[in-house]
Structures are given as C-alpha cells and as structure tokens.
Amino acid sequence: MEPEVYFMKYAYPCAHILCDVRGDVSKEEFKAMEDAAVNNKTMDREYLERVFFRAFNRIERIADELGKDKWNIEVIKEYFVERHNDVLEKSDYPESFKEMCCVYEGTVMSEADGEVVVSYVSRDGSEKKRKVKKDYFDELKIGDKVRIHWQYAVELC
C-alpha cells in the first residue's frame, strides 16, 4: 500500500472536521479524500501535508526521531496507532470528540448493511461497542481484530 493511501485511511475519517467545522476543505475535496481512502487512490503529498498540517507537524517530529522519511508507512503508523491518542488526551477538545477520534483496537461482533459493530475498550477502561463503516475492506468477519477511528474500521490488527 502506498503511504499516501495508508495516511488517508486514518486521516479521512476526521476530515469532516476540516470540511464542516473549520471550512479548510470544500465538499469536492472532501469527496476526493473519501474516494482516495476507500478506493486506494494516491493523493498529492504536498496537498496532504498542507491540509493535514497539524498531523504532519507531529509526523515530521516522529520521522526525525526514528531517522526515517515522514512518508514511511512505519512513521505514519507510529503516529496514528501509538501517539495520536496521547495528543488527544492532552487537548482541550470535548470528551465526546476525544472518544470518537481516538484510535482503538477492537473485535468485530456483528455485521449488517455495510457496517460492523466493533467491541473495544474505551479511554476510561469500559467496554464499548460502536457501529463503524467497513468501506476499506472487501470483507470483515465476526471475530476479526480491527483498528477503528471515528466511524471507520481502518485496518486489521
């Protein structure tokens, strides 16, 4: 998988904030991001770095720390899987926002109508269930371990 595609699979689920709340991207750009994330299409790196500059400021620091290029998938994964939640915890965002934006590992419990219900352990240690889209997958089965971000199952664990 190309690093731009891997990045978009994690970044797209929160791009609605850039479109609907901040007005940083148009509806057309938002749709292009969805198309890229769902259909494994590569978007321009400079565009992604400009639009998702907050994430890339952190990704660049991780890349320097690891001695790797910022577009190395290991660096992008380190950000989203290992460090993203800490950034949210230190923020002053509302708790409901933090809960949705955190990346969780969970188990697919059921499937219906293009979505799956994933059971995961929340930030407060309680077990929760969330209905998420499985648009990034040809198939997910009950029992599959996945990472979720906002309303999407992003990747298998």
C-alpha positions as CSV (number, residue, x, y, z in Angstrom):
1,M,0.0,0.0,0.0
2,E,1.3,3.5,-0.9
3,P,1.9,5.7,2.2
4,E,-0.5,8.4,0.9
5,V,-3.2,5.8,0.8
6,Y,-2.4,4.5,4.3
7,F,-2.4,8.1,5.6
8,M,-5.8,8.8,4.1
9,K,-7.4,5.7,5.6
10,Y,-6.7,7.2,9.0
11,A,-7.0,10.9,8.1
12,Y,-10.2,10.8,6.1
13,P,-12.5,9.8,9.0
14,C,-11.7,13.1,10.7
15,A,-11.6,15.2,7.5
16,H,-15.2,16.1,8.1
17,I,-14.0,18.5,10.8
18,L,-11.9,20.3,8.1
19,C,-14.9,20.5,5.8
20,D,-17.9,21.1,8.0
21,V,-16.4,22.8,11.1
22,R,-13.2,24.6,10.0
23,G,-14.0,25.2,6.3
24,D,-10.5,24.3,5.3
25,V,-11.6,22.0,2.5
26,S,-14.5,22.1,0.1
27,K,-17.2,19.4,-0.2
28,E,-15.5,18.4,-3.5
29,E,-12.1,18.0,-1.8
30,F,-13.8,16.0,1.0
31,K,-15.4,13.7,-1.6
32,A,-12.0,13.3,-3.3
33,M,-10.5,12.3,0.1
34,E,-13.2,9.7,0.6
35,D,-12.6,8.3,-2.9
36,A,-8.9,8.1,-2.2
37,A,-9.3,6.3,1.2
38,V,-12.0,3.9,0.0
39,N,-10.5,3.1,-3.4
40,N,-6.8,3.1,-2.6
41,K,-6.0,6.2,-4.7
42,T,-2.9,8.2,-4.1
43,M,-3.4,11.9,-3.4
44,D,-0.7,14.6,-3.9
45,R,1.7,14.7,-0.9
46,E,2.1,18.4,-0.8
47,Y,-1.7,18.8,-0.7
48,L,-2.0,16.3,2.1
49,E,0.8,18.0,4.1
50,R,-0.9,21.4,3.6
51,V,-4.4,20.3,4.5
52,F,-3.4,18.0,7.4
53,F,-0.5,20.2,8.6
54,R,-1.3,19.5,12.3
55,A,-0.8,15.8,11.8
56,F,2.3,16.3,9.7
57,N,3.9,18.6,12.2
58,R,3.8,15.6,14.6
59,I,4.7,13.0,11.9
60,E,7.8,15.0,10.9
61,R,9.0,15.0,14.5
62,I,8.5,11.2,14.7
63,A,10.3,10.8,11.4
64,D,13.3,12.8,12.8
65,E,13.2,10.7,16.0
66,L,13.2,7.4,14.1
67,G,15.6,8.6,11.4
68,K,13.1,7.9,8.6
69,D,11.3,9.8,5.9
70,K,7.9,11.3,7.0
71,W,6.2,9.3,4.2
72,N,7.5,6.0,5.5
73,I,4.4,3.9,6.5
74,E,6.1,2.9,9.8
75,V,6.3,6.6,10.7
76,I,2.7,7.2,9.8
77,K,1.6,4.1,11.7
78,E,3.6,5.2,14.7
79,Y,1.7,8.5,14.7
80,F,-1.8,7.1,14.3
81,V,-1.5,3.9,16.3
82,E,0.9,4.8,19.1
83,R,0.8,8.6,19.6
84,H,-2.4,10.0,18.2
85,N,-4.4,9.2,21.3
86,D,-1.9,10.9,23.6
87,V,-2.2,14.1,21.6
88,L,-6.0,14.0,22.0
89,E,-5.7,13.3,25.8
90,K,-3.6,16.4,26.2
91,S,-6.0,18.6,24.2
92,D,-8.9,20.6,25.4
93,Y,-11.4,19.0,23.0
94,P,-14.7,17.9,24.4
95,E,-14.7,14.3,25.8
96,S,-17.2,13.2,23.2
97,F,-14.8,14.4,20.5
98,K,-11.8,12.6,22.1
99,E,-13.8,9.4,22.4
100,M,-14.7,9.3,18.7
101,C,-11.3,10.5,17.4
102,C,-9.1,8.1,19.5
103,V,-7.8,5.1,17.6
104,Y,-9.0,1.8,19.2
105,E,-8.3,-1.8,18.7
106,G,-11.5,-3.9,18.8
107,T,-13.2,-7.1,17.7
108,V,-15.9,-7.3,15.1
109,M,-19.1,-8.6,16.8
110,S,-21.7,-8.4,14.1
111,E,-22.2,-7.1,10.5
112,A,-25.2,-5.7,8.6
113,D,-25.8,-3.3,5.8
114,G,-22.2,-2.4,5.0
115,E,-21.3,-1.7,8.6
116,V,-19.9,-3.7,11.5
117,V,-20.3,-3.4,15.3
118,V,-16.9,-3.4,17.0
119,S,-16.4,-4.1,20.7
120,Y,-13.4,-2.2,22.2
121,V,-12.0,-0.9,25.5
122,S,-12.6,2.8,25.8
123,R,-10.3,5.5,27.2
124,D,-11.9,5.1,30.6
125,G,-11.4,1.3,30.6
126,S,-15.0,0.4,30.0
127,E,-16.1,-1.9,27.2
128,K,-18.0,-0.2,24.5
129,K,-19.5,-1.0,21.1
130,R,-19.5,1.2,18.1
131,K,-21.1,0.8,14.6
132,V,-18.4,1.6,12.0
133,K,-18.2,1.5,8.2
134,K,-16.2,-1.3,6.6
135,D,-15.7,0.6,3.3
136,Y,-12.0,-0.1,3.3
137,F,-12.5,-3.8,3.3
138,D,-13.8,-6.4,0.8
139,E,-14.9,-8.5,3.7
140,L,-14.7,-8.4,7.5
141,K,-15.8,-11.4,9.6
142,I,-17.1,-11.7,13.1
143,G,-14.0,-12.1,15.4
144,D,-11.7,-10.1,13.2
145,K,-9.5,-7.7,15.1
146,V,-9.6,-4.2,13.7
147,R,-8.4,-0.6,14.5
148,I,-11.2,2.0,14.4
149,H,-11.0,5.8,14.0
150,W,-14.2,7.8,14.1
151,Q,-16.9,5.8,12.3
152,Y,-14.4,3.6,10.2
153,A,-12.7,0.3,10.6
154,V,-9.3,1.3,9.3
155,E,-7.1,-1.8,9.3
156,L,-6.8,-5.3,10.6
157,C,-4.6,-5.6,13.8
